[in-house]
Amino acid sequence: MKLIVGLGNPGAKYARNRHNIGFMVLDRIVEDHGFPAWKSKHQGVVSEGRFGSDRVILLKPETYMNKSGDSVGAAMRFHKLEPEDVIVLHDEIDLAPGKVRWKVGGGHAGHNGLRSVHAHIGPDYARVRLGVGHPGHKDAVPGYVLRDFPKADEEWLDDVIRGCSDGAPHLAVGDGPKFMNAVALRVKPPRSGSDNNKVDKPKVSEPPQSAKDDARSPLQKLMDRFS
C-alpha cells in the first residue's frame, strides 16, 4: 500500500495557488480513477481506492503547508507504513514550469512543506517535483508561490496534472520511471503517424542524358529549333 500525499493549503482562496499544485493533482486522480469522495481523517482529507489490486491512500493535509508533516505522520502511524511507502507531490521553484521530476530521498531545499515532512518521517520518501518556475529572487518566493497560476500557464498546467493522473497507477507500485513516461506522453505526446506514413517529396526529374551533354551555344540551339 502507498500513501500518496499532495501538498498545499486548505481553503478556496489558495486553491489555484502555485503552492497547491500537489492538491490539484490528487483532485484529478480522484476524478479520473473513480476514487470515493474526500473524507476528513489524519488532520487532512483522504480518499482510499485501488489501481487493480494495489491499494492507495490519497492524502491532502489540512494543517497548512508549514505543518504538513503532522498529517503525514498521523496517516503513516495509523496505517503502519514506512517512509518508503510515501510519495509526496509538491511545487518546485527550481524546475521550469511544466517540468516534472521523480526523486527518492534527499534534502528539502527550503520547501516548508517538505521541511515539516522531514521532521516527522525523515528524508527517505519519494517525491514528485512539479516545476512552477522561480520568480528570480529568493525574497520574492513566498509571494510567488502563494499567487494563482496565470491564465497563460493553463495549457501546460492541465497537461502536467493529467499526465500525473495517467501515471498514478505506477506511483501505486513505486515505479518512478513508468510514472515519468506517462507524464511525458501527456506533456510531449509522440507525433502522429510513422516513417511509413510520411509523404515523400516529389523528385525533380533530371533532364535526359542527351540534354546534359549538349554542348551547343544558346544561339545555336535557337537557330536549330527554327530551322
N, C-alpha and C positions, 0 to 999 in steps of 0.2 A: 504494500500500500504506500502511496505517495501523498504527501501534503504539499499542495501547490499554493503558494502564497502570492497574492498581488499586493504591492504596497501602494498606499495612497492616504488621503484624508477623507473622513466621512462628511456627508452633507452636500447639498445641491450646489452650494457656491464653489466647491472645489472640484466638482465632477469632471470638468473638461480641462483642468489644470495639467500642465506637463508632468507634474509630480504624481498624477493619478493614472498614468498610462498602465500601471500594473492592474489597477481596478478595472480599467476598460477592457483589458484582455480577458480577465476572468468573467466579466459580464458577457462577452462574446462567446466564450466557451460554453457557458450555461445555456445560452440561446441556441447555439449551433448544434450542440450534442444532446439536447433534451434533458439536461440535469434539472432536479427539482428547484423550487423557489428558495431563495436565501432564507435562512433562519438564524436567529441570534444564538451564539454559542462561543465560548472561549474568548470573551471580550472582543468579539467581532461578529461577522456573519459567515455562515458556511453553507456549502451545497455539496452533498455527497452523491457520487454516482460511479459509473463504471465505463471503461472502454473495453468492451469484450469481458474478459474475466479479471481485468485489472481494476482494482478499487482505488478511487481517488477522492481526496477531500480538498475542496477549494476553500480557501480562507481569505477574507478581506478584513484585516484588523480594523477595529473602530476605536483604537486607543490614540489616534493621531500618529503621524509619521514618527515623531521622536520617541514613541514608546511602542513601536511595532513589535518589539521582542516580547513584551508582556503577553500579547495574544498568541504569538507563535509558540512561545514556551509552554503556555497553558494547553494548547492543542497537542503539542508533542507529548507532554506528560500524560494527558488523558488517553491518547491512543498508543502510548508506549513506543514511540518512534525514536529513531536515532537521527543525527544531523544529515547523514547520507540519504535519508528518506525525504528530505525537504528540498524544494525548489522555490526560489524567490524571484519574482519578476519585478523589475524596478526601472525607473528612469535613469538614464546615464548621460550626463552632460559631456563626458569625454569621448562620446561617439557622435558622429554626424547624424542629423535627423534621418530616420529611416533605416539606419544600420542596426543589426541585431547580432548579439554575440552570446555564446554559451560558455560558461565557466564554472569550474568546481574549485571551491576554496579561494584563499587569497584575502586581501585586506578589504576595508570598507570604503577607502578613498574619500573619506569625509562625508559620505552619504549618511544622513542622520537615521534613516530607517534601517540601513544595514548596520550602522554602529550599534543600534539597540538590539538587533537580532544577534550580532556578535556577542554582546554582553550576556545574553541568555543561553545561547546554544553553541557558542564558539564559531569558528570560521569554516568548518568542514561541510558546508552545504552547497548545493548547486545554485547558480544564478542565471537568469536570462536578462541580459543587459540591453535595454531598449533605448537606442540613441535619440536624444532630443536636441542635441547641439548645445553649444556654450555661448553665453552672452558676451564673452570677450574679456571680462574682468571678474575676478573672484568675488568682489564686493557686490556685483550685480546678480549673483547666482540665486540668492533667496527670493528676490522679487521675480526673477525669470521663471523659476520652476513653479511658482505659485500663480502664474498667469496662464490663461487659457491658450490652447493651441490656436494660432491664427487660421483663418479660412484657407490661406494658401497651402497649409500643411494637410488639409483634409484628405487629399487623394493618397499620399504616401502613408498617412496615419492609418487609414482604413485598410490598406494593403498589409501593413505590418500586423495590425490587430487580427485580421482574418487569417494571415499566414500562421500566426502563433496558435490560433484556434485549430487550424488544419493540422498542426503538428502536435497538438495536445496529447493524442494517444501515445506518441513517442516519449513525451515527458513522463507519462504514467509508468513507463518501464525504464526511465533514466537513460534513454538513448539520445544524447545530445546531438550527434551528427545527423541522425534521421530527422530530428526536430528542425535543425537548421536547414536541411534540404527542403522540407515542407515550406518553411518561410521563404526561402529563395524562389521556389516555384510560384509563389504568390506575388512576391515583390518584383522579381525579374523572370517572368514566365518565358519558356523557350519559344522561339519563333515558330509560327505555324508552318507546316509542310516540312519537306526534307529535300536533300540534294536531288532526289529522283524527280521531285516536282518542280524543280527550277526550270524556268523558261529560258532556253538558250537564245542568246542574242543572234540575230541573223548575220551570217558571214558575208563580208563584202566579196563578191565574186571577182576573181582575178581575171585580167584580160587574157585572151588566148596567147599561147606562146609566140605565135607569129607576130602578134601586135607588140609584144615585149621586145622582140628582136628587130623591129622595123627601124632602120637607120635613116630613112628619108627625112629631109627637112620639112618643116610645116608647109612651106610654099610648094614643094614638090608634091606633098600629099594632096594639097588643094587642087593643083593642076591635074593630077592623076584622077581625082574624084570626078572632075567635069570633062575629062577627055573622052 
